[in-house]
């Protein structure tokens, strides 16, 4: 059952045999699905292109699948475009799911070179197929880990992306991660403090729970921010396994990827964009609000134009915020 009466766009499915993902240490498949939304009455030609980066434990096709009680993203687009609140755009939904439960959308020998995959392969395939996007007409958006991806791509690739939007994107790593390492160590201790044994036990379980995926998330971040190819699956933690003390050089590798830190030296890249949007809930349970505020204040300090909003909610179930960001991106890229 569709959630809107407005004319439905079409969701096409492309398959990319990725060269960028070959050789990843997880053994993840390199053939990847990219769903592509084209609005009703259009074939994609000359429309702006948005790329949706999903949050941890999801994949791009999760955003095009049927949802109970609420809209999926194509239905949201149908409504926003049908009501005249949003200019028509093409939207790509790449599948970047991994054995570690998700992605941070950067290059890693463990996960694969997803930064290259998105820029060199997804954009090329979608733009060639639908004659959309192109220089000055590409935008990237996402929430949580996807918001992190949007932040990092905005700061590292303003030559590729013309606009970006981050909803509750990972930032302020000391608040976001340090308090969670004791839980990770307690879980590993049940498997002789061995990541290899923990992974074997995890992958053998007939039923997973939130505690399992929470531990896996930290391993996924380690694979993204501090890959160690000599270790099992290239995984190591930035703390000692017995006393939970920070290992300074490893933690420094994590902090290099903290958008709240990156903003100090790379915010100038955002000034090259046509538009930059970031928001966060004031009750965000992962304490991302504070890192997001630091990005906002650094941009203000440097006099860089952007749109910043806080809203009264937590980190979960905030897809409704796309009603704000997507029209903003579409307008920016259509002009």
C-alpha positions in Angstrom: 0.0 0.0 0.0 1.5 3.3 -1.1 1.5 6.2 1.5 0.8 9.0 -1.0 -1.7 9.6 -3.8 0.7 11.6 -5.9 2.0 10.0 -9.1 4.7 7.5 -8.5 8.2 7.8 -9.8 10.1 4.8 -11.1 12.7 2.9 -9.2 15.3 1.3 -11.5 17.9 -1.2 -10.4 21.4 -1.1 -11.6 24.2 -3.6 -10.9 27.8 -2.5 -10.6 30.7 -5.0 -10.8 33.1 -2.8 -8.6 36.8 -2.6 -9.2 37.2 -0.3 -6.2 35.9 -2.9 -3.7 38.0 -5.8 -5.0 40.5 -7.3 -2.4 38.6 -6.1 0.7 39.7 -8.1 3.7 36.2 -9.0 4.7 35.6 -11.0 1.6 32.4 -9.0 0.9 30.9 -9.2 -2.6 32.1 -6.6 -5.1 28.9 -6.8 -7.2 26.6 -4.1 -5.8 23.1 -3.0 -6.4 22.2 0.7 -6.9 18.5 1.5 -6.9 17.8 4.8 -8.8 14.6 6.9 -8.4 13.4 8.9 -11.3 10.4 11.1 -10.7 7.1 10.8 -12.5 7.0 12.4 -15.9 10.8 12.4 -16.3 13.4 10.1 -17.8 16.2 11.6 -15.7 17.7 13.7 -18.4 19.2 17.0 -17.2 17.9 16.5 -13.6 20.2 17.0 -10.6 21.4 13.8 -8.9 21.3 13.1 -5.2 23.1 10.1 -3.6 21.6 8.7 -0.4 24.0 7.3 2.2 22.1 5.2 4.7 23.0 4.7 8.4 24.7 1.8 10.1 23.0 -1.7 9.7 21.2 -0.6 6.5 21.9 -0.7 2.8 20.6 1.6 0.0 17.8 -0.7 -1.1 16.4 -0.5 2.5 15.4 3.0 1.7 13.4 2.0 -1.4 11.7 -1.0 0.2 8.2 -1.0 1.6 7.8 0.4 5.1 5.0 0.0 7.6 3.1 3.0 8.8 5.3 5.6 7.1 6.9 6.4 3.7 9.9 5.0 2.1 12.2 7.5 0.5 10.7 7.2 -3.1 7.2 7.8 -1.6 8.5 10.8 0.3 10.0 12.1 -3.0 6.7 11.5 -4.8 4.8 13.5 -2.1 7.3 16.4 -1.9 7.6 16.7 -5.7 3.9 16.2 -6.2 3.0 18.9 -3.7 5.4 21.3 -5.4 7.6 21.5 -2.4 10.6 20.1 -4.1 12.1 20.3 -7.6 12.4 17.0 -9.4 15.7 15.1 -9.0 17.1 11.7 -9.6 18.2 9.9 -6.4 20.6 6.9 -6.2 20.6 4.4 -3.4 23.8 2.4 -3.4 24.1 -0.8 -1.4 27.2 -0.4 0.8 26.4 -2.9 3.4 29.3 -4.9 4.8 30.1 -8.0 6.9 30.7 -5.6 9.8 27.1 -4.3 9.5 27.6 -1.0 7.6 29.9 1.6 6.2 31.5 5.0 6.8 31.9 5.6 3.1 35.7 6.1 3.1 38.5 4.0 1.6 39.6 1.1 3.7 41.6 -2.0 2.9 39.3 -3.8 5.3 35.9 -2.7 4.0 36.9 -1.7 0.5 37.4 1.6 -1.2 33.9 2.9 -0.9 35.0 6.5 -1.4 36.2 5.5 -4.8 33.2 3.3 -5.4 30.8 6.2 -4.9 32.7 8.8 -6.9 34.2 6.8 -9.7 31.7 4.0 -10.1 28.2 4.9 -8.8 28.2 8.5 -10.2 29.5 7.3 -13.5 27.0 4.5 -13.9 24.0 6.5 -12.9 24.9 9.6 -14.9 25.6 7.7 -18.0 22.4 5.7 -17.7 20.1 8.6 -17.0 21.9 11.7 -18.4 21.5 13.4 -15.0 23.8 15.1 -12.5 27.2 16.2 -13.7 29.4 19.0 -12.5 27.6 21.5 -10.2 24.5 19.3 -10.1 25.4 16.5 -7.7 24.5 16.3 -4.0 25.1 13.8 -1.2 23.0 13.3 1.9 22.6 10.8 4.8 21.9 10.2 8.4 24.1 8.9 11.2 27.0 7.0 9.5 25.5 8.3 6.2 25.6 11.8 7.6 29.2 11.2 8.5 29.8 10.1 4.9 28.1 13.3 3.6 30.2 15.5 5.9 33.5 13.8 5.0 32.7 13.8 1.2 31.8 17.5 1.4 35.1 18.3 3.1 37.2 16.1 0.9 35.5 16.3 -2.5 34.0 19.7 -3.2 35.1 19.2 -6.8 32.7 16.2 -7.1 29.8 17.3 -4.9 28.0 20.6 -5.3 25.8 20.2 -2.2 25.6 18.0 0.9 23.3 17.4 3.8 24.1 15.6 7.1 21.4 14.5 9.5 22.9 13.6 12.9 26.2 12.7 11.2 28.9 11.1 13.5 31.0 13.9 15.0 32.7 14.6 18.3 34.3 11.2 18.6 35.4 11.5 22.2 31.7 11.9 23.3 30.4 9.4 20.7 32.9 6.5 21.2 35.0 6.6 24.3 32.2 5.7 26.7 31.3 2.6 24.6 34.7 0.9 24.7 34.1 -0.8 28.1 31.1 -2.5 26.7 33.1 -3.8 23.8 35.8 -5.1 26.1 33.3 -6.9 28.3 31.8 -8.6 25.2 35.3 -9.6 23.9 36.3 -10.9 27.3 33.7 -13.6 27.0 35.6 -14.8 24.0 39.1 -14.7 25.5 39.4 -11.0 24.5 39.7 -12.2 20.9 38.1 -10.3 18.0 38.4 -13.5 15.9 36.6 -15.6 18.4 34.0 -13.0 19.0 33.3 -12.7 15.3 33.0 -16.5 14.9 30.5 -16.6 17.8 28.6 -13.6 16.4 28.3 -15.0 12.9 27.2 -18.4 14.3 24.3 -17.0 16.3 20.8 -17.9 15.1 19.5 -14.6 16.6 21.1 -11.2 17.0 20.2 -8.5 19.4 21.1 -4.8 19.7 24.0 -5.5 22.0 25.6 -7.6 19.3 25.3 -5.0 16.6 26.5 -2.3 19.0 29.8 -4.2 19.4 30.0 -4.9 15.7 29.6 -1.1 15.1 32.8 -0.4 17.0 34.6 -3.0 14.9 33.2 -1.4 11.7 34.5 2.0 12.8 37.9 0.5 13.6 38.0 -0.9 10.1 37.2 2.6 8.7 39.4 4.8 10.9 42.4 2.6 11.9 42.6 -0.4 9.6 45.4 -2.9 10.5 45.9 -5.3 7.6 48.2 -7.5 9.7 45.5 -8.3 12.2 42.5 -10.7 11.9 40.2 -9.0 9.3 42.4 -5.9 9.7 40.7 -5.1 13.0 42.2 -3.6 16.2 40.9 -1.3 18.9 42.4 2.0 20.0 42.3 0.9 23.7 44.1 -1.8 25.7 42.0 -4.9 26.0 42.5 -5.4 29.7 42.5 -1.8 31.2 40.7 0.2 28.5 43.5 2.7 28.3 43.7 4.8 25.1 46.5 3.8 22.7 47.4 7.3 21.6 48.6 6.6 18.1 45.6 4.4 17.2 43.1 6.9 18.7 44.9 9.7 16.8 44.0 7.8 13.6 40.3 7.8 14.7 40.4 11.5 15.4 41.8 12.4 12.0 38.4 11.3 10.7 36.3 13.2 13.2 34.3 15.8 11.3 34.5 18.1 14.3 38.3 18.0 14.0 38.4 18.0 10.2 36.3 21.2 10.1 39.2 23.1 11.6 41.4 22.5 8.6 39.0 21.4 5.8 35.9 23.6 6.3 37.2 25.8 3.5 36.1 23.0 1.1 32.5 23.6 2.2 32.8 27.2 1.0 33.2 25.8 -2.5 29.8 24.1 -2.3 26.5 25.6 -3.5 24.8 24.5 -0.3 25.6 22.7 3.0 23.0 21.5 5.5 23.5 19.9 8.9 21.2 19.2 11.8 21.0 17.1 14.9 18.4 16.3 17.6 18.8 18.0 20.9 18.2 14.7 22.7 20.6 12.6 20.5 21.5 9.6 22.7 24.9 9.2 21.1 25.9 12.8 22.1 26.4 13.8 18.5 24.8 17.1 19.1 28.0 18.5 20.7 30.2 17.6 17.8 27.6 18.9 15.3 27.6 22.2 17.2 31.4 22.4 17.0 31.2 22.0 13.2 28.5 24.7 13.0 30.6 27.1 15.1 33.8 26.5 13.2 31.9 27.3 10.0 30.6 30.4 11.5 34.0 31.4 12.8 35.4 31.0 9.2 32.5 32.9 7.7 31.3 29.9 5.6 27.7 30.0 4.5 25.6 27.0 5.6 22.3 26.0 7.0 22.2 24.6 10.6 19.2 23.4 12.6 18.6 21.6 15.9 15.3 19.8 16.5 13.6 18.4 19.6 14.2 14.7 19.1 16.8 11.9 19.5 18.9 9.9 17.0 16.2 7.4 16.0 13.3 7.6 13.6 14.1 11.0 12.2 13.6 10.4 8.5 11.0 13.2 8.6 13.9 15.6 8.6 14.4 14.8 4.9 11.3 16.9 4.4 13.6 19.8 5.2 16.9 18.8 3.6 15.7 17.3 0.3 13.8 20.4 -1.0 16.8 22.5 0.1 19.3 20.3 -1.9 17.0 20.1 -4.9 16.5 23.9 -5.1 20.3 24.5 -4.7 21.2 22.1 -7.4 18.4 23.1 -9.8 19.7 26.7 -10.0 
